[in-house]
Amino acid sequence: MAATVIATGYGGPEVLRVADLPAGEPGPGEALIGVRAAGVNPIDHKVYSGAHGTDPARLPMRLGFEAAGVVLRAGPGATGPAGPVRPGDEVIAYPARGAYAAELVVPAGALVPKPAALDWPQAAALMLAGVTAWHALAATGVGQGDTVLIHGGAGGVGTMAVQLAAARGASVVATASPARHDLLRGLGAVPVAYGPGLAQRVRLAAPGGVTAALDLVGTDEAIDVSLELVPDRGRIATIAAFRRAGPAGIRALGSGPGADPGTRLREQARPQLAAMAGRGALRVVVSGTFPLAEAAAAHREIRGGHVAGKIALIP
């Protein structure tokens, strides 16, 4: 039996509980990992909030999509992107459904070696945000000579997108509250405050113009300013404002209705993200950790919308 976070109903963090559930034994092509940390993401709340439906058959619902830990047992033929998976291996698991748990059975194909340079919370926080940012930059073709506007630059996906865009040779302007501006400067962006007058502040920060934009927050402001400043709508992407994407002619990415999931591209990005983080070329920003039993408190924190980087749960 392993401590596991479940949602007992649809609603807010008050529906979260910790239950002792069997982790199961790894079958062919699977591995059982002892979870050392699990990444917390906005999508984790959305799945039990009712935003994606309220089918009672899905309850109780296990939560989480990414974790880092140690392989305890490996089933026959358990092979990941880096080769055979063996007990004792330190790994990052993504995608890993039900990651809010002390032990977890996952497909071996979801496991990549944990870079030694990352601690457990950082390792657990790397992949979901990293592959999302990677996909957004690839979809908008950001590269050398571009100036990209990133809405929500201090969040989990935003801190990754800022760094990856800079690594591609782009100039970056990123929105955040003034308290996060030093963080953004340290990651390679010119920070601007969101709110009334944003378009003019971006023009001052990027006098040569903006060639691409990533909406990572889903606000009307982010979409309106992007449409105003970016000439080519095909170079605007959103991971949140799905209802506006189609009518506006911009790219919708991820798990929303009508969005491009980018499954293959995201899968291929995982070893590259791990390698970048391992050599210090990509910083994983973790602003705090919570015990697994305090998952509800962690969700209240992220729902406030002002977390820098990511939060991790520790079993």
Long-range contacts (C-beta under 8 A, 24 or more apart in sequence): 2-101, 2-102, 2-103, 2-104, 3-101, 3-102, 3-292, 3-293, 3-315, 4-62, 4-98, 4-100, 4-101, 4-102, 5-62, 5-63, 5-64, 5-100, 5-101, 5-292, 5-295, 5-313, 6-60, 6-61, 6-62, 6-63, 7-47, 7-48, 7-59, 7-60, 7-61, 7-63, 8-59, 8-60, 9-48, 9-59, 10-48, 10-49, 10-50, 10-54, 10-59, 11-48, 11-49, 11-50, 12-49, 12-299, 12-303, 13-45, 13-295, 13-296, 13-297, 13-299, 13-300, 13-303, 14-296, 15-48, 16-48, 16-63, 16-295, 16-296, 16-299, 17-60, 18-292, 18-293, 18-295, 19-60, 21-101, 23-101, 23-102, 23-103, 23-104, 23-105, 24-105, 25-73, 25-75, 25-105, 26-73, 26-74, 26-75, 26-78, 26-105, 27-75, 27-105, 28-75, 28-76, 28-77, 28-78, 29-75, 29-76, 29-77, 29-78, 29-79, 29-107, 29-108, 29-109, 30-74, 30-75, 30-78, 30-105, 30-106, 30-107, 30-108, 31-71, 31-72, 31-73, 31-74, 31-75, 31-78, 31-85, 31-91, 31-105, 31-106, 31-108, 31-111, 32-71, 32-72, 32-73, 32-74, 32-103, 32-104, 32-105, 33-67, 33-69, 33-70, 33-71, 33-72, 33-91, 33-93, 33-103, 33-104, 33-105, 33-106, 33-111, 34-69, 34-70, 34-72, 34-102, 34-103, 35-67, 35-68, 35-69, 35-99, 35-101, 35-102, 35-103, 35-104, 35-315, 36-67, 36-68, 36-69, 36-70, 36-120, 36-124, 36-314, 36-315, 37-67, 37-68, 37-69, 37-120, 37-121, 37-123, 37-124, 37-125, 37-289, 37-312, 37-313, 37-314, 37-315, 38-64, 38-66, 38-67, 38-68, 38-99, 38-100, 38-101, 38-124, 38-292, 38-312, 38-313, 38-315, 39-64, 39-65, 39-66, 39-67, 39-99, 39-124, 39-125, 39-126, 39-127, 39-128, 39-129, 39-310, 39-311, 39-312, 40-64, 40-290, 40-295, 40-298, 40-299, 40-302, 40-310, 40-311, 40-312, 40-313, 41-65, 41-66, 41-128, 41-129, 41-156, 41-302, 41-310, 42-302, 43-128, 43-255, 44-100, 44-299, 45-299, 45-302, 45-303, 62-97, 62-98, 62-100, 62-101, 63-98, 63-99, 63-100, 63-295, 64-96, 64-97, 64-98, 64-99, 64-100, 64-101, 64-313, 65-94, 65-95, 65-96, 65-97, 65-99, 65-128, 66-92, 66-93, 66-94, 66-95, 66-96, 66-99, 66-124, 66-125, 66-126, 66-127, 66-128, 67-92, 67-93, 67-94, 67-96, 67-99, 67-101, 67-104, 67-124, 68-92, 68-93, 68-114, 68-118, 68-120, 68-123, 68-124, 69-93, 69-104, 69-120, 71-111, 72-103, 74-108, 75-108, 77-108, 78-108, 79-108, 79-109, 80-108, 80-109, 80-110, 80-111, 80-112, 81-109, 81-111, 81-112, 81-270, 81-271, 82-112, 82-113, 82-271, 85-111, 89-113, 90-114, 92-123, 92-124, 92-126, 92-127, 92-270, 92-274, 94-127, 94-128, 94-131, 94-270, 95-128, 99-124, 100-292, 100-295, 100-313, 101-292, 101-315, 102-292, 102-315, 112-270, 112-271, 112-274, 113-274, 114-274, 115-274, 115-275, 115-277, 115-278, 116-278, 117-277, 117-278, 117-279, 117-280, 118-277, 118-278, 118-284, 120-312, 120-314, 121-286, 121-289, 121-312, 121-314, 122-277, 122-284, 122-286, 123-284, 124-312, 125-156, 125-284, 125-285, 125-286, 125-309, 125-310, 125-311, 125-312, 126-273, 126-274, 126-277, 126-284, 127-270, 127-273, 128-156, 129-156, 129-157, 129-159, 129-160, 129-310, 130-160, 130-164, 130-269, 130-270, 130-273, 130-277, 130-282, 131-262, 131-266, 131-267, 131-269, 131-270, 131-273, 132-157, 132-160, 132-239, 132-253, 132-254, 132-266, 133-157, 133-158, 133-160, 133-161, 133-164, 133-214, 134-160, 134-164, 134-265, 134-266, 134-269, 134-272, 134-273, 135-253, 135-254, 135-262, 135-265, 135-266, 135-269, 136-161, 136-214, 136-216, 136-237, 136-239, 136-253, 137-161, 137-164, 137-165, 137-168, 137-214, 138-262, 138-265, 139-237, 139-251, 139-253, 139-260, 139-262, 140-212, 140-213, 140-214, 140-234, 140-235, 140-236, 140-237, 140-251, 141-212, 141-235, 142-168, 142-170, 142-212, 143-168, 143-169, 143-170, 144-168, 144-169, 144-170, 145-169, 145-170, 146-170, 146-171, 146-211, 146-212, 147-171, 147-172, 147-173, 147-206, 147-208, 147-209, 147-210, 147-211, 147-212, 148-172, 148-173, 148-210, 148-211, 148-212, 148-213, 148-214, 149-173, 149-174, 149-175, 149-202, 149-206, 149-210, 149-212, 149-213, 149-214, 149-225, 149-226, 149-229, 149-230, 150-174, 150-175, 150-189, 150-213, 150-214, 150-216, 151-175, 151-194, 151-213, 151-214, 151-215, 151-216, 151-217, 151-219, 151-221, 151-222, 151-225, 151-226, 152-176, 152-215, 152-216, 152-217, 152-222, 153-180, 153-184, 153-187, 153-189, 153-191, 153-216, 154-180, 154-183, 154-184, 154-308, 154-309, 155-216, 155-217, 155-307, 155-308, 155-309, 156-285, 156-307, 156-309, 156-310, 157-216, 157-239, 158-216, 159-183, 159-187, 159-283, 159-285, 159-308, 159-309, 160-282, 161-214, 161-216, 162-187, 162-188, 162-189, 163-187, 163-188, 163-281, 163-282, 163-283, 164-282, 167-276, 167-281, 167-282, 170-212, 171-206, 173-202, 173-205, 173-206, 173-210, 175-222, 177-306, 180-308, 183-285, 183-308, 187-283, 194-219, 194-221, 194-222, 195-221, 198-225, 199-225, 199-228, 199-229, 202-229, 203-229, 211-235, 212-236, 213-237, 214-238, 214-239, 215-239, 215-240, 215-241, 216-240, 220-244, 223-248, 223-250, 226-250, 284-309, 284-310, 285-309, 285-310, 286-310, 286-311, 286-312, 287-311, 288-312, 289-313, 289-314, 290-314, 291-315
